[in-house]
Amino acid sequence: MRRAGATPFLLALVPLSLLFAVTSGSVHLGWTAVWHALTGRAPALDATIVWRLRLPRAGAAFAVGALLSLSGALLQVLLRNPLADPYVLGVSGGAAVAALASMLLGLGSAWVGLNAFLGSLTSMAVVFGLSRLRGPWTQTRLLLTGVVVAAGWGAAINFMLAISPGSDVQGMLFWLIGDLSFANHAVWAYATLAAGLLMSLPLARSLNLYARGELAAASLGVRIGLVRTIVYVLASVMTASAVMLAGSVGFVGLIIPHLLRLLGDSDYRRLIPDSALLGGSFLVVCDTLARSALAPMQLPVGVVTALLGVPVFLALLTRARVP
Amino acid sequence: MTLLETCGLRLELGGKVLCDGLDLEMGSGETWVILGANGSGKTTLLHTLAGLRGPDAGQVRLDGRDIRTLSPRTTALRRGVLLQETESGLAASVLQTVLTGRHPHHPAWGWETAADHRTAAAALAAVDLDGFAGRPLTTLSGGERRRVEIAALLAQDTPICLLDEPTNHLDLRFQVKVLELMTRLAAKPGHLSVMVLHDVNLALRFCSHGLLLAGGHHRHGRLETILDTDALEWIYSCPFREAGTNGQRVFLPA
């Protein structure tokens, strides 16, 4: 007894968003030119633009969007808090401190990404360890620990922004807002996304129960200790992988799962794949607009996600019956 | 036939002893009530009986086996729990909530079958919530939400039901209706209900056995023989008087 839901529609959205990304830009390519480039019959310049520039970037944007919204959906149920997003527990703060420190030391973009990943894992371990220091965690304890650790990272970020030379500050701001200009190698992000989907889908029905409360889930046979550890680690690693590629892109992880809930997807068996699909397509569209709307000027994608997402979300929210 | 028993059970909470050396045998066809003042340990005991919390000494045995050695799913197929309060953080529909009761009946992954949907519809009908299936929980009143929780428990379809204040939020008609439903279920062979109640007179009307908790001490047995004004004054530390209407004993705080 399952309804098809929004999944087929969202699946169709993926190639459309990629097509939009590949055709748009300073050099306009029509559908036929793109088709020729994809099938290897195009002039060298067109092929380079499609294969070396636009497709890798769109692919990276899709992975980042999918990772962030899936992570947001998981954290919202783990904390049973609709305001939770991938960054609420300080994962991105740890990443940002490591990334900005790397920039301050003049390291290259590959090092910035790697250190951001390590920084977020460090933050995750710190929050996990502190919230379990005395006895088992509760979600309030985890949330408070995460929020306070995130505030600590925030102070470190502001300190570095304040002492950095002016020429570095713009790069740092772009990183903090979220920017896909340097995101090309998304293999690791896709590996994380695949692992995240494969490991969270079998937990989907347990997560539906989890939404009724931990005790209720436990009474229905869910091993809650195991489920919350898996969900916490998955959400953190997925966020870390996304942040490593694109900096802390805001808004996607908070809004995409809620958008789907407003459209009637509150069952995690649908919400998990749908979050990945819609989050990915949404970020591909946003990134395309970010690099083409004010061309030749490039905007950080985090600006566009909010500019585009806020009105869409508010329109749906005011029309919906369910809060 | 004993379904649920405790052996030398000791429970503590916040440094206070709630009960010690509790030996209970709860058997097929019985309806037990746990009576006690606020903070006397009724909920803690119910959670321990359900296996949701470990005892501080002694053990709880379900079908003759230590409940801590059973897998959560095995336990969930044998006993259902109606919690005192439930959270409602994220949006869900009435039907989705009732279908969560079917969780232990299926392997981890998969969708509910047509039979599960029939079970859920029957459970909703049993608490007079036909036609509510598609409603978001947030649009329901407190009493209606309580009945959804009860429907989820009915859909779980377990021989043993542990109910923490099942009449919370319910109007008088549904208090009686729900207790009738639960005692009718418990009267079947191989079935058992254990409930926490605050209404002594409803307990007398519907329950066969009682466990009284007060100040870390306990008494238990057939309810009509252990319940009198002395016992109630021992539990609640206030004077009671007994009245009778049509052969039914009634207790009132004096």
Chai-1 contact restraints between the chains, C-beta under 6 A:
chainA,res_idxA,chainB,res_idxB,connection_type,confidence,min_distance_angstrom,max_distance_angstrom,comment,restraint_id
A,M1,B,E112,contact,1.0,0.0,6.0,A-B,restraint_1
A,M1,B,A114,contact,1.0,0.0,6.0,A-B,restraint_2
A,M1,B,H117,contact,1.0,0.0,6.0,A-B,restraint_3
A,R2,B,W111,contact,1.0,0.0,6.0,A-B,restraint_4
A,R80,B,G89,contact,1.0,0.0,6.0,A-B,restraint_5
A,P202,B,A108,contact,1.0,0.0,6.0,A-B,restraint_6
A,P202,B,W109,contact,1.0,0.0,6.0,A-B,restraint_7
A,L209,B,T100,contact,1.0,0.0,6.0,A-B,restraint_8
A,L209,B,H103,contact,1.0,0.0,6.0,A-B,restraint_9
A,A211,B,L90,contact,1.0,0.0,6.0,A-B,restraint_10
A,G213,B,T86,contact,1.0,0.0,6.0,A-B,restraint_11
A,G213,B,E87,contact,1.0,0.0,6.0,A-B,restraint_12
A,L215,B,L83,contact,1.0,0.0,6.0,A-B,restraint_13
A,A216,B,L83,contact,1.0,0.0,6.0,A-B,restraint_14
A,A216,B,T86,contact,1.0,0.0,6.0,A-B,restraint_15
A,A218,B,L52,contact,1.0,0.0,6.0,A-B,restraint_16
A,S219,B,V81,contact,1.0,0.0,6.0,A-B,restraint_17
A,L220,B,A76,contact,1.0,0.0,6.0,A-B,restraint_18
A,L220,B,H103,contact,1.0,0.0,6.0,A-B,restraint_19
A,L220,B,P104,contact,1.0,0.0,6.0,A-B,restraint_20
A,G221,B,P72,contact,1.0,0.0,6.0,A-B,restraint_21
A,G221,B,R73,contact,1.0,0.0,6.0,A-B,restraint_22
A,G221,B,A76,contact,1.0,0.0,6.0,A-B,restraint_23
A,G221,B,P104,contact,1.0,0.0,6.0,A-B,restraint_24
A,R223,B,P72,contact,1.0,0.0,6.0,A-B,restraint_25
A,R261,B,A91,contact,1.0,0.0,6.0,A-B,restraint_26
A,S266,B,A91,contact,1.0,0.0,6.0,A-B,restraint_27
A,S266,B,A92,contact,1.0,0.0,6.0,A-B,restraint_28
A,V322,B,A91,contact,1.0,0.0,6.0,A-B,restraint_29
A,V322,B,P136,contact,1.0,0.0,6.0,A-B,restraint_30
